Amino acid sequence: MPKVVKPIATHHPSKGQTVGYVRVSSFEQNESRQLEGLTLDRVFLDKASGKNIQRPQLEALMKFVREGDTVVCHSMDRLGRNLVDLRKTVGELTSRKIGVRFIKENLTLTGDDSPMATLLLHMMGSFAEFEVAWSRERQREGIELAKRDGVYKGRKRLLTPDRAAELTRRLGEGESKAALAREFKLDRTTVYRYIGRAKAKAERAGK
């Protein structure tokens, strides 16, 4: 499994690095599957929620890579939030002589590409953007139908109120977040979410 770099990387050992970029939502369980089976020198991972559009590890990647490197991403929709964003990021990388490879689309761009390769980027980026929008629309329609039929129950709770209270209490007592995440079968993002809720509740109670 490739090494996942959490902090911002500043040291670049040599030219010709193969650098992976992974972006997952807080509900995706296994981020390593996106670039599974690939040999990578470095991997930058962003975990995003629906409300958070910040991508600090992509910014770190942009600072880290050098001429002659190749950035590998599972698909176009992981590198760009929309077509404009995708073109901007790819354009910045290729202008610096850094290659960009998309696994799902089977496309590699280097900056020395033919007009056909550039056209494919625009076309595939448009399709990826459309696919994401269509998926969200179908999800919204499904929720609306379920609400109409009285069967929509919303997102399933990860913990019962009693278990959530126990987790919050033990976090407050200073127990290891990693150990509690394993015991309660939660990812660390969810554990930090419970910490945030507990702090907000305490602040409201103190007013």
C-alpha positions in Angstrom: 0.0 0.0 0.0 1.5 3.4 -0.9 2.5 5.8 1.8 -0.1 8.5 2.5 1.4 11.8 3.4 -0.6 13.8 5.8 1.5 16.9 6.5 2.5 19.4 3.8 5.6 18.0 2.1 8.4 20.4 1.3 11.4 18.2 0.4 11.6 16.7 -3.1 14.3 14.1 -3.3 14.7 13.8 -7.1 13.2 14.3 -10.5 10.9 11.7 -12.1 8.7 11.1 -9.1 5.3 9.4 -9.5 3.0 11.2 -7.2 -0.6 10.0 -6.4 -3.5 12.2 -5.5 -6.6 10.8 -3.7 -9.7 12.6 -2.7 -12.4 10.8 -0.8 -15.6 11.8 0.9 -16.0 11.2 4.7 -18.3 8.2 3.8 -15.8 6.3 1.6 -14.2 3.6 3.7 -11.0 2.7 1.8 -9.1 5.4 0.1 -6.3 3.1 -1.0 -8.5 1.4 -3.5 -8.4 4.4 -5.8 -4.7 3.9 -6.7 -4.5 0.2 -5.8 -1.7 -1.8 -7.5 0.3 1.3 -8.6 3.8 2.0 -7.5 4.0 5.5 -6.2 6.7 7.5 -4.6 4.3 9.7 -2.6 0.5 10.0 -2.1 -1.4 13.1 -1.0 -4.8 12.4 0.4 -7.7 14.9 0.9 -10.8 13.9 2.9 -13.7 16.2 1.9 -17.2 16.6 3.2 -20.1 18.0 1.2 -19.7 21.4 3.0 -15.9 21.6 2.9 -14.3 22.5 -0.5 -10.8 23.0 0.9 -8.1 20.7 -0.5 -5.0 21.3 1.5 -3.2 18.2 0.3 -3.8 19.1 -3.4 -2.2 22.5 -2.6 0.7 20.6 -0.9 1.1 18.4 -4.0 1.2 21.4 -6.3 4.1 22.8 -4.1 5.9 19.4 -4.0 6.0 18.3 -7.6 8.8 19.3 -9.9 9.5 19.2 -13.6 9.7 15.6 -14.9 7.2 14.2 -12.2 3.9 12.6 -13.0 0.7 13.1 -11.0 -1.6 10.1 -11.0 -5.3 10.4 -10.1 -8.0 7.8 -10.3 -10.4 10.0 -12.3 -10.9 13.5 -13.5 -13.7 14.3 -11.0 -11.2 13.6 -8.2 -8.7 16.2 -9.4 -11.2 19.0 -10.2 -14.5 20.0 -8.7 -15.8 21.1 -12.1 -14.5 21.4 -15.7 -13.0 24.9 -15.1 -11.2 23.8 -12.0 -9.9 20.7 -13.8 -8.6 22.6 -16.7 -6.9 25.1 -14.4 -5.1 22.4 -12.3 -4.1 20.3 -15.3 -2.9 23.5 -17.2 -0.8 24.6 -14.3 0.9 21.2 -13.9 1.6 20.6 -17.6 2.9 24.1 -18.1 5.6 23.2 -15.5 6.5 20.0 -17.5 4.6 17.8 -15.0 2.6 14.9 -16.5 -1.0 14.1 -15.4 -2.4 10.6 -15.7 -6.0 9.7 -15.2 -6.6 5.9 -14.5 -10.3 5.7 -15.2 -10.2 7.7 -18.4 -6.9 6.0 -19.5 -5.5 9.4 -20.5 -2.1 11.0 -19.8 -1.3 14.6 -20.5 2.2 16.1 -20.6 1.9 19.6 -22.0 3.3 18.5 -25.4 0.0 16.9 -26.3 -1.7 17.0 -29.7 -4.9 19.1 -30.1 -6.8 15.7 -30.0 -5.5 15.0 -26.4 -6.6 18.5 -25.3 -10.0 17.9 -26.9 -10.3 14.6 -25.1 -9.5 16.3 -21.8 -12.3 18.8 -22.3 -14.8 16.2 -23.5 -14.1 13.7 -20.7 -14.0 16.5 -18.1 -17.5 17.6 -19.3 -18.8 14.0 -19.1 -17.3 13.6 -15.6 -19.0 16.8 -14.4 -22.3 15.7 -16.0 -22.0 12.3 -14.4 -21.5 13.8 -10.9 -24.4 16.2 -11.4 -26.7 13.5 -12.7 -25.8 11.2 -9.8 -26.7 13.9 -7.3 -30.0 14.6 -9.1 -31.0 11.0 -9.0 -30.1 10.8 -5.3 -32.2 13.9 -4.7 -35.1 12.5 -6.7 -34.9 9.2 -4.8 -35.0 10.9 -1.4 -38.0 13.0 -2.5 -39.9 9.8 -3.7 -39.0 8.1 -0.4 -40.3 11.1 1.6 -43.5 11.1 -0.4 -44.0 7.4 0.2 -43.2 7.8 3.9 -40.2 5.5 3.9 -37.3 8.0 4.0 -35.6 7.8 7.4 -32.5 10.0 6.7 -29.0 8.9 7.3 -28.5 6.1 9.7 -27.0 7.0 13.0 -23.5 5.7 13.5 -23.9 5.4 17.2 -26.9 5.2 19.6 -27.3 8.2 21.9 -25.9 6.1 24.8 -22.8 5.0 22.8 -22.3 8.6 21.6 -22.4 9.9 25.2 -19.9 7.2 26.2 -17.6 8.1 23.4 -17.8 11.8 24.2 -17.1 11.1 27.9 -14.1 9.0 27.2 -12.7 11.5 24.8 -13.1 14.1 27.5 -11.1 11.9 29.9 -8.2 11.9 27.4 -8.4 8.4 26.0 -6.6 7.8 22.7 -8.7 8.9 19.7 -7.2 6.2 17.5 -8.0 3.5 20.1 -11.6 4.7 20.5 -12.0 4.9 16.7 -11.1 1.2 16.5 -13.3 0.2 19.4 -16.3 2.1 18.2 -15.6 1.1 14.6 -15.5 4.7 13.4 -13.0 6.5 11.2 -11.1 9.4 12.7 -13.1 12.0 10.8 -16.2 10.8 12.6 -14.5 10.8 16.0 -13.4 14.5 15.4 -17.0 15.3 14.4 -18.2 14.0 17.8 -15.5 16.1 19.5 -16.7 19.2 17.7 -20.3 18.5 18.7 -19.3 18.1 22.3 -17.4 21.4 22.3 -20.3 23.2 20.7 -22.7 21.7 23.2 -20.5 22.8 26.1 -20.2 26.3 24.7 -24.0 26.6 24.4 -24.4 25.3 28.0 -21.9 27.9 29.2 -23.8 30.9 27.8 
